Amino acid sequence: MKDLKKILIVGAGNAGLISALILKATFSTKSIHVIKSDKLGIIGVGESSTEHLSRFISHIGISHHDLIKHCGVTLKSGVYFQGFGQTDFLHHVSSPYNDKRNDYYLMYGHLIGNRKKKIEMYPEFYNYAQLPVNFFENSKQSPVNQYHLDTFKFNEYLIKLCQDRGIIIVEDEIKKVTLNNKGDVDKLVGKNHQHEADLFIDCTGFKRLLAKKLNFKWISYKKYLPLNAAVAFPTDEMKEYNLYTLAKTMKSGWLWRIPTQTRTGNGYVFNKDFTTLDEVRKEIHSLYKKNIKIERSFEFEPGYYKEMWKNNVVIAGLAGSFLEPLEATSIGSTIQQMFILIHFLPADDRKSNNRQYSYLMENIFNFVALHYYVKKDSSDFWKYVSKDLPFTDFLKEYLPIWKTRLPQDGDFLGNWNMFRGDNFIHILFGLGLFDLSAILKECHLHPVEERQRFNILFEAQKQWERTCIKMSHKQSINLIKNSKKKLVKRNKIY
């Protein structure tokens, strides 16, 4: 690390700028440069985040108020799955619902074992775009820790943050990558300049300029994940913002709907072997009851590069992996990759870095693959998914185990995974994959006084949810946008 003076990030999309800001916040004395090229555009389909964005803004020292004011942000409680299970469900994780006894999610065990409805696994007012007023008493506290973003406004804001913090942004287009006799990147030859650095980070999206030059090995997941194409399109701003990302099953895949402050982001992810682009358009027009202009379409192969760090090159964002946006993993995975890097970069420990990166990627891909363990035969595509789609080795091992017990955090390797036992519990329960009598039996092995205590906690939580003063989601966003001081004092809105 003493010899590492300059880090050069190739690509000024959100992945490149997030990487730059995390590195600068951690290693403030290092020179961080970003190459920005108009040839590397923003896909603009990943307008939803996970809770890891909250960790990012905390690390670099901004607040959720900053995001709301500058990035067209609305709040997100989770993903609402429509049509995946016998009943719809929201994937939302928060206390006290995910409270544990030792490593066991006792509250979930109590609720699931006693056959509580899925709607009782989280605050019900999230379904109705409502938020408790007292959450806004502290400007540093967000009522939820996930967000919907206007991708382009977010990118503009990140560029400004980089410039304000001494990160050098250079306009250029890379034409050639040269290597030295050790296989390291020697220099980048641009249209306007030549660029040298001690460490290069490839954030060039699907172009993968450095990863391809160094022959990073690709691990494909197309065998396990059934979708390979997508279209994206905007619609008008919602009259009232949903407090969730909608994921709705369609004939040959699923559709997302994401509210932001000025528009709604939409898209249809599908399998091009079961449908055509014209059929996709017709299905969208039928659902929305009007002609929709499809602004973007693209094909993809789900998978990731085996290594994150090879020689003097690190890969991040779409340059290193691509996964459909079912659980909005794109921004969060980049953030987690950078947090892995800052822990192992000082010691130049590529081996440990790549091991943790592999755990992260496997965790993400296994979690998304789980969502397709469905019981649907409404179309040829869903018949294929239900009967013929193979499952990963990890899911083959654990699905029979989890049928009769709740997932635990110890089931997963890695310190920087995006999804834990409580996330898997929500999807397994939502898809009806638990043997409820076995889950109740497992729960009843814990002391009765502990179960009673958790039941009292649950009832108190539900009582508070029913009686607390609430405001609408859009009202809360407008209050934050227009505020300069505190928003709320003791249940009175200002």
KOLMAR-260300 format. One record per atom (N, C-alpha, C): residue in three letters; x, y, z. Coordinates in steps of 0.1 Angstrom, whole numbers, plus 5000, padded with zeros to 4 digits. Example, Ala and Ser with C-alpha at 12.3 -4.5 7.8 and 13.67 -1.06 7.14 Angstrom:
2
ALA513249435078;ALA512349555078;ALA513249675078;SER512849785071;SER513749895071;SER512950005079;
***
This chain:
494
MET500849885000;MET500050005000;MET500950135000;LYS502150125006;LYS503050235006;LYS503450274992;ASP503550174983;ASP503950204969;ASP502750234960;LEU501550214965;LEU500350244957;LEU499950394959;LYS500250464949;LYS500050614950;LYS498750654942;LYS498650594930;LYS497550634921;LYS496650514918;ILE495350534919;ILE494350434915;ILE493550494904;LEU493450424893;LEU492750474881;LEU491450394878;ILE490350454879;ILE489050384876;ILE488650414862;VAL488350314854;VAL487950334840;VAL486450314839;GLY485850424837;GLY484350424836;GLY483750514847;ALA482850604843;ALA482250694852;ALA480750674853;GLY480350544852;GLY478950514855;GLY478850504870;ASN477750464875;ASN477550464890;ASN478550374897;ALA478850254891;ALA479850164897;ALA481150234898;GLY481650304888;GLY482950364889;GLY482950474899;LEU481950554900;LEU481950664909;LEU481750624924;ILE480950514926;ILE480750454939;ILE482150404944;SER482850334935;SER484150284938;SER485150394942;ALA485150494934;ALA486050614937;ALA485750674950;LEU484450694953;LEU484150754966;LEU484450674978;ILE484250544977;ILE484550454988;ILE486050454990;LEU486850444980;LEU488250434981;LEU488850564986;LYS488250684982;LYS488750814986;LYS488450835001;ALA487250785005;ALA486850805019;ALA487750715028;THR488250605023;THR489050515031;THR490550545031;PHE491050575019;PHE492450605017;PHE492550755012;SER492350845020;SER492250985016;SER493551045010;THR494750985013;THR495951035008;THR496250984994;LYS495550884989;LYS495850834976;LYS495250914965;SER495850914954;SER495350984942;SER494350894935;ILE493050944934;ILE492050864927;ILE491650934915;HIS491750874903;HIS491350924890;HIS490250844884;VAL489350904877;VAL488250844870;VAL488350884855;ILE488250784846;ILE488150824832;ILE486750814828;LYS486250924823;LYS484850934819;LYS484750944804;SER483950854798;SER483750854783;SER482350854780;ASP481950934770;ASP480550934765;ASP480250804758;LYS481250724754;LYS481050594748;LYS480550484757;LEU480750514770;LEU480350414781;LEU479050474787;GLY477950444782;GLY476650494787;GLY476150424800;ILE475050474805;ILE474350414816;ILE473150334811;ILE473050214815;ILE471850134811;ILE470550194816;GLY470550234829;GLY469450304834;GLY468250214837;VAL468450084840;VAL467350004844;VAL467449964859;GLY468549984865;GLY468749954879;GLY468450064888;GLU467150104889;GLU466850224896;GLU466350194911;SER466750074915;SER466350034929;SER467549984936;SER467650004949;SER468749964957;SER468349864968;THR469349804974;THR469249734986;THR469649814998;GLU469649765010;GLU470049835022;GLU471549875022;HIS472349815012;HIS473749845012;HIS474049985008;LEU473150045001;LEU473350184997;LEU473350275010;SER472650235020;SER472650315033;SER474050305039;ARG474650185038;ARG476050175043;ARG476950255035;PHE476750265022;PHE477650355014;PHE477550495017;ILE476350555019;ILE476150695021;ILE476650725035;SER476550625045;SER477150645058;SER478650655057;HIS479250565049;HIS480750555048;HIS481350685042;ILE480650745032;ILE481150865026;ILE480650995032;GLY479750985041;GLY479351095049;GLY478251185043;ILE477251125037;ILE476051205033;ILE474851135039;SER473651195038;SER472451145044;SER471451105034;HIS470351035039;HIS469251005030;HIS468551135025;HIS468651235033;HIS468051365028;HIS468751415016;ASP470051395015;ASP470851435003;ASP470351364991;LEU470151234992;LEU469751154981;LEU468351194976;ILE467451224986;ILE466051254982;ILE466051394975;LYS466951484980;LYS466951624974;LYS467551624960;HIS468551534958;HIS469451554946;HIS469251434936;CYS468651324940;CYS468651204931;CYS467251154927;GLY466251234929;GLY464851194926;GLY464451074934;VAL464951054946;VAL464750934953;VAL463350924960;THR462850804959;THR461650764968;THR462150654977;LEU461450624987;LEU461850524997;LEU461350384993;LYS462050284998;LYS461750144994;LYS461750055006;SER460649995009;SER460549895020;SER461049755016;GLY460949725003;GLY461449594998;GLY460849564984;VAL460849444980;VAL460249394967;VAL458949324970;TYR457949374963;TYR456649304964;TYR456449214952;PHE456349084955;PHE456248974945;PHE454848944942;GLN454448964930;GLN453048934926;GLN453048824915;GLY452448714919;GLY452348604910;GLY453348494912;PHE454348514920;PHE455348414922;PHE454848294931;GLY454148324941;GLY453548224950;GLY452048214949;GLN451448134958;GLN450048124957;GLN449348254962;THR450048324971;THR449648454975;THR450748554973;ASP450548684971;ASP451548774969;ASP452248804982;PHE453548854982;PHE454248874994;PHE455348984992;LEU455649045003;LEU456649155003;LEU457949095010;HIS459049115003;HIS460349075009;HIS460849205016;HIS460649215029;HIS461049325038;HIS461549265051;VAL462749305054;VAL463449255066;VAL463649375076;SER463249365088;SER463449465098;SER463149405112;SER463649475122;SER463349445136;SER461949495139;PRO461249425148;PRO461649305156;PRO461349175149;TYR460849185136;TYR460449065130;TYR461648965128;ASN462849015125;ASN463948925123;ASN464848915135;ASP464248945147;ASP465048925160;ASP465348775162;LYS466548755167;LYS466948615169;LYS467148575184;ARG467148445186;ARG467648385199;ARG468848305195;ASN470048345199;ASN471248285194;ASN471348305179;ASP471448205171;ASP471448215156;ASP470148175150;TYR469148155158;TYR467848115153;TYR466848235152;TYR466248245141;TYR465248355139;TYR463948315146;LEU463948335159;LEU462848285167;LEU461448355164;MET461548485161;MET460248555157;MET459648505145;TYR460548485134;TYR460048425122;TYR459548285124;GLY460248205132;GLY459848065136;GLY458448065142;HIS458248165152;HIS456948175159;HIS455848205149;LEU456048305140;LEU455048355131;LEU454748245120;ILE455748195114;ILE455548095104;ILE454947965109;GLY455547915120;GLY455047795126;GLY453547805130;ASN453147915135;ASN451747935139;ASN450847985127;ARG451447975115;ARG450647995103;ARG450148135102;LYS450948235106;LYS450548375104;LYS450548405089;LYS449748505085;LYS449748545071;LYS451048615068;LYS451348615055;LYS452548675050;LYS452548825053;ILE451348885053;ILE451249035056;ILE451649065070;GLU451648965079;GLU452048995093;GLU453548985096;MET454348965085;MET455748955086;MET456449085085;TYR455749195084;TYR456349325083;TYR455249425086;PRO455549555088;PRO454549655090;PRO453549675078;GLU452349645081;GLU451349645070;GLU451149775063;PHE451449885070;PHE451250015064;PHE452150045052;TYR453249965051;TYR454049975039;TYR453249945026;ASN452249855027;ASN451449825015;ASN450649945010;TYR450350035019;TYR449450145016;TYR450250275015;ALA451550275013;ALA452350385010;ALA452250485022;GLN452350435034;GLN452350515046;GLN453550495054;LEU453950605062;LEU455150595070;LEU454850665083;PRO455350605094;PRO455150675108;PRO455850805108;VAL455150905114;VAL455651035115;VAL456951045124;ASN456950965134;ASN458150975144;ASN459450935138;PHE459350865126;PHE460650825120;PHE461450955115;PHE460751065113;PHE461351175107;PHE461851275118;GLU461851245130;GLU462251335140;GLU463751355140;ASN464551265134;ASN465951275132;ASN466351265118;SER466951375113;SER467251385099;SER468251285094;LYS469051225104;LYS469951125100;LYS469350985099;GLN468150975104;GLN467450845104;GLN466450835092;SER466550725085;SER465550705074;SER464550595079;PRO463250615075;PRO462250525079;PRO462450385074;VAL463050375062;VAL463550245056;VAL464950265051;ASN465650155048;ASN467050175044;ASN467350135030;GLN466250135022;GLN466450105007;GLN465850225000;TYR466250234987;TYR465750354979;TYR465450314965;HIS464650394959;HIS464450404944;HIS465150524939;LEU465850514928;LEU466750624924;LEU466450654909;ASP466550784906;ASP466650824892;ASP468150804888;THR468450704880;THR469850664877;THR470650784872;PHE470150864864;PHE470850974858;PHE471151084868;LYS470151114876;LYS470351224886;LYS471351174896;PHE471251044900;PHE472250984909;PHE473650994904;ASN473850964891;ASN475150974885;ASN475651114885;GLU474851214882;GLU475251354883;GLU475651394897;TYR474951344907;TYR475251374921;TYR476551314925;LEU476751194921;LEU478051124924;LEU479251194918;ILE479051244905;ILE480151314899;ILE480451444907;LYS479451514911;LYS479751634919;LYS480451604932;LEU480051494939;LEU480651454951;LEU482151414949;CYS482451354938;CYS483851314934;CYS484651444932;GLN484051534925;GLN484851664922;GLN485051744935;ASP484051744944;ASP484151814957;ASP485251754966;ARG485451624964;ARG486351554973;ARG487751524967;GLY488051594957;GLY489451584951;GLY489651464943;ILE488651394938;ILE488751284929;ILE488851344915;ILE489851314907;ILE490051374894;ILE489351294883;ILE488451364876;ILE487751304865;ILE488251354852;VAL488651264844;VAL489251294831;VAL488351254819;GLU488051344810;GLU487251304798;GLU488251244788;ASP487951114785;ASP488751044775;ASP488050924770;GLU488550864759;GLU488050744754;GLU489250644752;ILE489250534759;ILE490350444758;ILE490350364745;LYS491450374738;LYS491550314725;LYS492450184725;LYS493350174735;LYS494250064736;LYS494750034750;VAL494849904754;VAL495349864767;VAL496649794764;THR497749834770;THR499049764768;THR499449704781;LEU500049584780;LEU500549504792;LEU502049504792;ASN502649484804;ASN504049464805;ASN504349314805;ASN505649284807;ASN506049134806;ASN505549054817;LYS505049114828;LYS504449044839;LYS502949024838;GLY502349074827;GLY500949064825;GLY500149174832;ASP500849264838;ASP500149384844;ASP499749484833;VAL498749564836;VAL498449674827;VAL499549774829;ASP500149814817;ASP501249914817;ASP500650054816;LYS499850064806;LYS499250194804;LYS497950184795;LEU497150284796;LEU495950294788;LEU496150404778;VAL495950374765;VAL496150484755;VAL494750534751;GLY494550654754;GLY493250714751;GLY493250804739;LYS492150854736;LYS491950944724;LYS492751074727;ASN492751114740;ASN493351244743;ASN494651234751;HIS494851124759;HIS495951114768;HIS496350964769;GLN497550944775;GLN497950814780;GLN497850814795;HIS497450704800;HIS497150694815;HIS497950584821;GLU498650614832;GLU499350514840;GLU498850514854;ALA498950404861;ALA498550404875;ALA499150274882;ASP499050274895;ASP499550154902;ASP498450044903;LEU497150084903;LEU496049994904;LEU494950044894;PHE494449954886;PHE493349994876;PHE492049924881;ILE490949994880;ILE489649934883;ILE488749944871;ASP488349824866;ASP487549824854;ASP486049834857;CYS485549954854;CYS484049974855;CYS483550014842;THR483849944832;THR483449984818;THR482249904814;GLY481449854823;GLY480249784820;GLY480449664811;PHE479449644802;PHE479549524793;PHE480749524784;LYS481449644782;LYS482649644773;LYS483749564780;ARG483849574793;ARG484849494800;ARG486249504794;LEU486649634792;LEU487949654785;LEU489149594791;LEU489349604804;LEU490549544811;LEU490349394814;ALA489149364818;ALA488849224821;ALA489149134809;LYS488749174797;LYS488949094785;LYS490449084781;LYS491049204784;LYS492549204780;LYS493349114789;LEU492949094801;LEU493749014811;LEU493148874811;ASN492148844803;ASN491548704802;ASN490948654815;PHE490248744822;PHE489548694834;PHE488548584829;LYS488448484838;LYS487648364835;LYS486148384839;TRP485248364829;TRP483748394831;TRP483148264837;ILE482248274847;ILE481448164852;ILE480048194848;SER479448114840;SER478148144835;SER477048074844;TYR475948144845;TYR474848094853;TYR473648084844;LYS473748084831;LYS472648074822;LYS471947934824;LYS472647844829;LYS472047704831;LYS471047714842;TYR471247804852;TYR470447804864;TYR469447924865;LEU469648024857;LEU468748134857;LEU468048154843;PRO466748154843;PRO466048134830;PRO465848254821;LEU466348374825;LEU466148494817;LEU467348544810;ASN467248604798;ASN468448644791;ASN468248774782;ALA467148844785;ALA466848964777;ALA465949054785;ALA465949184782;ALA465049274789;ALA464749404780;VAL463649464783;VAL463349594778;VAL463049684790;ALA463249814788;ALA463049914798;ALA462350034792;PHE461450094800;PHE460650204795;PHE460150284807;PRO459950414805;PRO459450504816;PRO457950524814;THR457250544825;THR455850594824;THR455750714834;ASP454550774834;ASP454350894842;ASP454650874857;GLU454850984864;GLU455050974878;GLU453750924885;MET453850844895;MET452750794902;MET452050904910;LYS450750894911;LYS449950984920;LYS450350974934;GLU450550844939;GLU451150814952;GLU452250714950;TYR453450734955;TYR454550644953;TYR454350514960;ASN454550404953;ASN454650274961;ASN455750284970;LEU455650214981;LEU456850194990;LEU457550064988;TYR457450014976;TYR458149894972;TYR458449894957;THR459349804953;THR459549774939;THR458549654936;LEU457749674925;LEU456849564921;LEU457649474912;ALA457549344915;ALA458049234906;ALA456749144903;LYS456349154891;LYS455049084887;LYS455348984876;THR454948864878;THR455148764867;THR454348794855;MET455048764843;MET454448784830;MET454548654823;LYS454048644810;LYS454048524803;LYS455348454802;SER456448534799;SER457748474796;SER458848534806;GLY458448584817;GLY459348634827;GLY458648714837;TRP459148834840;TRP458548924850;TRP458749064847;LEU457949154853;LEU457949294850;LEU458249374863;TRP459149474862;TRP459349564874;TRP458649694872;ARG458349754883;ARG457849894884;ARG458349964895;ILE459050074893;ILE459850154903;ILE459450294903;PRO458950354914;PRO458550494914;PRO459750584917;THR459950694910;THR460850794914;THR460050924914;GLN460751034917;GLN459951164919;GLN459351224907;THR459851194895;THR459351254883;THR458851154873;ARG459151034875;ARG458650934865;ARG458650794872;THR458150694865;THR458150554870;THR458950474860;GLY459950404866;GLY460750314858;GLY460150174857;ASN460150124845;ASN459449994842;ASN460349904833;GLY460149784834;GLY460949694825;GLY460349554825;TYR460649474815;TYR460149334814;TYR461449254811;VAL461749164820;VAL462849074818;VAL462348944814;PHE462848884803;PHE462248764797;PHE463248674791;ASN462748554787;ASN463548454780;ASN463248464765;LYS464248504757;LYS464048534743;LYS463748404735;ASP464048284741;ASP463748154735;ASP462248124736;PHE461448194744;PHE460048164746;PHE459148274740;THR459748374736;THR458948484731;THR459748574721;THR459048674715;THR459748764706;THR459548904712;LEU460348994707;LEU460249134711;LEU458849194708;ASP458349154697;ASP456949204693;ASP455949154703;GLU456049024707;GLU455148964716;GLU455249034730;VAL456549064734;VAL456749134746;VAL456049274746;ARG456249344735;ARG455549474733;ARG454049464735;LYS453449364728;LYS452049344729;LYS451549314743;GLU452349234750;GLU451949204764;GLU452049324773;ILE453049414771;ILE453149534778;ILE452049624775;HIS451749644762;HIS450649734758;HIS449249684764;SER449049554765;SER447849504770;SER447749524785;LEU448849514792;LEU448849534807;LEU448649684810;TYR449249774803;TYR449249914806;TYR448049984799;LYS447349914790;LYS446149964783;LYS446450084774;LYS447650084769;LYS448050194760;LYS449350154753;ASN449650224742;ASN450950194736;ASN452050254744;ILE453050174746;ILE454250214754;ILE455450224745;LYS456250324746;LYS457450344738;LYS458550264745;ILE459050164739;ILE460150084745;ILE461450154742;GLU462150214752;GLU463250294750;GLU464550214749;ARG464650104756;ARG465850024756;ARG465549874756;SER466349804749;SER466349654750;SER467749604749;PHE467949494755;PHE469349434755;PHE469249284759;GLU470249214755;GLU470349074758;GLU471549054768;PHE471548954776;PHE472648934786;PHE472748784789;GLU473948754794;GLU474248624799;GLU474448634814;PRO473648574823;PRO473948584837;PRO475248514841;GLY476048584849;GLY477248514854;GLY478248624859;TYR479448574863;TYR480448664869;TYR481848614866;TYR482748704867;TYR484148664865;TYR484648594878;LYS485448484876;LYS485848404888;LYS486648484898;GLU487448574893;GLU488348664901;GLU487848804900;MET487948874911;MET487749014912;MET489049094910;TRP490149034914;TRP491449114914;TRP492449024908;LYS493049064897;LYS494048984889;LYS495149084885;ASN496349044889;ASN497549134886;ASN497249274892;ASN497249374884;ASN497049514890;ASN495649564885;VAL494749474882;VAL493349514878;VAL492349454887;VAL491349534891;VAL490149504898;VAL488949524890;ILE487949434890;ILE486749454882;ILE485649484892;ALA484649574888;ALA483549604896;ALA482349634887;GLY481149624893;GLY479949654886;GLY479649564875;LEU479049614864;LEU478649524853;LEU479949474845;ALA481049534847;ALA482249484841;ALA482649344847;GLY482249314859;GLY482549194866;GLY481449094866;SER480149134865;SER479049044867;SER477849104861;PHE476849014858;PHE475549064854;PHE474548964859;LEU473449024866;LEU472348944871;LEU471149024868;GLU470048954864;GLU468749024862;GLU468449104875;PRO467649214874;PRO467449304885;PRO466349254895;LEU466049124897;LEU464949074905;LEU465049124919;GLU466249134925;GLU466449174939;GLU467349304939;ALA467449374928;ALA468149504927;ALA469549494933;THR470349394928;THR471649364934;THR472749444928;SER472549514917;SER473649584909;SER474449684918;ILE473749784923;ILE474449884931;ILE475049824944;GLY474249734951;GLY474749674963;GLY475949584961;SER475949514950;SER477149424948;SER478349504946;THR478249614939;THR479449704937;THR479949754950;ILE479049804959;ILE479349854972;ILE480049744980;GLN479549624980;GLN480149514988;GLN481549474982;GLN481649484969;GLN482949454963;GLN484049554968;MET483649674969;MET484649784973;MET484949764988;PHE483949724996;PHE484249705010;PHE485149585012;ILE485049485003;ILE485949375004;ILE487349425000;LEU487449504989;LEU488749554985;LEU489449634995;ILE488749725002;ILE489449815011;ILE489949735023;HIS489449615026;HIS489949535037;HIS491249455033;PHE491449425020;PHE492549345016;PHE493549415007;LEU493249535003;LEU494149614995;LEU495449655002;PRO495349705015;PRO496549745022;PRO497649635023;ALA497249505024;ALA498149395025;ALA498449335011;ASP497849385000;ASP497949324987;ASP497549184987;ASP496449154994;ASP496049014996;ASP494948974986;ARG495348944974;ARG494448904963;ARG493648784966;LYS494348684972;LYS493748554975;LYS492548564984;SER492748634995;SER491548645004;SER490448734998;ASN490848834991;ASN489948924985;ASN489048844975;ASN489648764967;ASN488948694957;ASN488048584963;ARG488548524974;ARG487648424981;ARG486348494986;GLN486548604993;GLN485348674998;GLN484448724986;TYR485048764975;TYR484248804963;TYR483448684958;SER484048574957;SER483448444953;SER482248414962;TYR482448424975;TYR481348404984;TYR480148494981;LEU480548624979;LEU479548724976;LEU478748694964;MET479448664953;MET478748634940;MET477848504941;GLU478348404948;GLU477548284949;GLU476348304958;ASN476448394968;ASN475348424976;ASN474248494968;ILE474648594960;ILE473648664952;ILE473048574942;PHE473748494935;PHE473248414924;PHE472348304930;ASN472748244941;ASN471848144947;ASN470548204952;PHE470648324957;PHE469448384963;PHE468448414952;VAL468948474941;VAL468048504930;VAL467448374923;ALA468348274922;ALA467848144917;ALA466748084925;LEU466748104938;LEU465748054947;LEU464348104943;HIS464248224938;HIS462948284934;HIS462248204923;TYR462948114916;TYR462348044905;TYR461947904909;TYR462047874922;TYR461547744926;TYR460047754929;VAL459347774918;VAL457847814918;VAL457047694913;LYS455747704916;LYS454747604912;LYS453847674902;LYS454247694890;LYS453447764880;LYS453447694867;ASP452347684860;ASP452247624847;ASP451347714838;SER451347844840;SER450547934833;SER450947964818;SER452147924815;SER452647934801;SER453847834799;ASP454247824786;ASP455347734783;ASP456547764791;PHE456847894793;PHE458047944800;PHE457947894815;TRP456847914821;TRP456747884835;TRP456647734837;LYS456147654827;LYS456247514828;LYS457647464828;TYR458447524819;TYR459847494819;TYR460547524832;VAL460247644837;VAL460947684850;VAL460547584861;SER459247544862;SER458747464872;SER459247314871;LYS459447264859;LYS459747124857;LYS461247094853;ASP461847184845;ASP463047154839;ASP464247234842;LEU464047354849;LEU465147444852;LEU466047374863;PRO467347354861;PRO468147284871;PRO468447384882;PHE468847334894;PHE469147424905;PHE470647404908;THR471147514914;THR472547514918;THR472847404928;ASP474147374929;ASP474447264939;ASP474147314953;PHE474247444956;PHE473947494969;PHE472447474972;LEU471647514963;LEU470147494966;LEU469747354966;LYS470347264958;LYS470147124958;LYS470347064972;GLU471447114979;GLU471747074992;GLU470847125003;TYR470547255002;TYR469847325013;TYR468347325012;LEU467747315000;LEU466347325000;LEU465647205007;PRO466147085007;PRO465546975015;PRO465747005030;ILE466947065033;ILE467147095048;ILE466247205052;TRP466047305044;TRP465247425048;TRP463747395048;LYS463347285042;LYS461947255042;LYS461447235057;THR462347175065;THR461947145079;THR462647235090;ARG463447325085;ARG464047425095;ARG464347555088;LEU464347665096;LEU464647795091;LEU466147805087;PRO466447875076;PRO467847915073;PRO468447985085;GLN469747965087;GLN470548045097;GLN471648115090;ASP472148215096;ASP473248295090;ASP474548205088;GLY474648105097;GLY475848015096;GLY475747925084;ASP474647915076;ASP474547835064;ASP475347895053;PHE475848025054;PHE476448095043;PHE477848125046;LEU478748105036;LEU480148145038;LEU480248295034;GLY481148365040;GLY481448495036;GLY481048605046;ASN481848705047;ASN481648825056;ASN480948935049;TRP480848945036;TRP480249055029;TRP479149015020;ASN478448915023;ASN477348865015;ASN476148975016;MET475348975005;MET474249065005;MET473049005012;PHE472848875012;PHE471648815017;PHE471948715028;ARG471148715039;ARG471348635050;ARG470148535052;GLY470148475064;GLY469148375067;GLY467748445066;ASP467648565071;ASP466248625072;ASP465748665058;ASN466648695049;ASN466248715035;ASN465748595028;PHE466448485030;PHE466048355025;PHE464748305031;ILE464548335044;ILE463248295050;ILE462048355043;HIS462148485040;HIS461048555034;HIS460648485020;ILE461648455012;ILE461348394999;ILE460848255000;LEU461448175009;LEU460948035011;LEU459548035016;PHE459248125025;PHE457848135031;PHE456948185020;GLY457348285012;GLY456548345002;GLY456148244991;LEU457148154988;LEU456848054978;LEU456247924983;GLY455947924996;GLY455347805002;GLY456247685003;LEU457547705006;LEU458447595005;LEU458747535019;PHE458147585030;PHE458347525043;PHE457247425046;ASP457647325054;ASP456747235060;ASP456347305074;LEU455247365074;LEU454847445086;LEU454847375099;SER454447245099;SER454347175111;SER455747145116;ALA456747125107;ALA458147105111;ALA458747235116;ILE458347345110;ILE458847475115;ILE458347505129;LEU457147475132;LEU456547495145;LEU457247395155;LYS457547275151;LYS458147185160;LYS459547235164;GLU460247295154;GLU461647345156;GLU461547465166;CYS460547555164;CYS460347665172;CYS460047625187;HIS459247525188;HIS458747475202;HIS459947415209;LEU461047385203;LEU462147335211;LEU462847445219;HIS462547575216;HIS463047685224;HIS462147705236;PRO462747755247;PRO461947765260;PRO460647845258;VAL459647795265;VAL458347855264;VAL458348005268;GLU459148035278;GLU459148175283;GLU459748265272;GLU460748215264;GLU461248295253;GLU460248315242;ARG459548205239;ARG458448225229;ARG457348315233;GLN457048315246;GLN456048405251;GLN456548555250;ARG457848565253;ARG458448705253;ARG458348755238;PHE458748675229;PHE458648715215;PHE457248745210;ASN456248665215;ASN454848695212;ASN454448825217;ILE454848855230;ILE454448985236;ILE455049105227;LEU456349075223;LEU457049175215;LEU456249195202;PHE455849085196;PHE455049095183;PHE453749175185;GLU453049135195;GLU451749205197;GLU451949355200;ALA452949385207;ALA453249535210;ALA453649605197;GLN454349535188;GLN454749595176;GLN453449625167;LYS452549525166;LYS451349535159;LYS450449645164;GLN450449655177;GLN449649765184;GLN450149905180;TRP451449915180;TRP452150045176;TRP451850075162;GLU451949975153;GLU451649995139;GLU450250045136;ARG449249995144;ARG447850035142;ARG447650175147;THR448250215157;THR447950335164;THR448850455161;CYS450050435156;CYS451050545153;CYS450450635143;ILE450850765144;ILE450450865134;ILE451350845122;LYS450650855110;LYS451350825098;LYS451150935088;MET452050945078;MET451851035067;MET452050955054;SER451651005043;SER451850935030;SER453250945026;HIS453650845017;HIS454950845012;HIS455350965004;LYS454451014995;LYS454751124987;LYS454851254996;GLN453951265006;GLN454051375015;GLN455351385022;SER455851265027;SER457151265034;SER458251305025;ILE458251265012;ILE459251295002;ILE459251455000;ASN458051504998;ASN457951654996;ASN458451735008;LEU458151685020;LEU458651745032;LEU460151755033;ILE460751645030;ILE462251635030;ILE462851725019;LYS462251725007;LYS462751804996;LYS462751955000;ASN461651995007;ASN461452135010;ASN462052175023;SER462552085031;SER462952115045;SER464352175045;LYS464652255055;LYS465952305059;LYS466352265073;LYS465252245081;LYS465552205095;LYS464752085098;LYS464452065111;LYS463751945115;LYS462351935108;LEU461951815105;LEU460651795098;LEU459551785108;VAL459751725119;VAL458751685128;VAL459051715143;LYS458151755150;LYS458251765165;LYS457051695171;ARG457351585178;ARG456351525186;ARG454951505180;ASN454951435169;ASN453751395162;ASN453051515155;LYS453651625155;LYS453051745147;LYS453951765135;ILE453351765124;ILE454051785111;ILE454251935108;TYR455451975104;TYR455752105101;TYR456052115086;
***
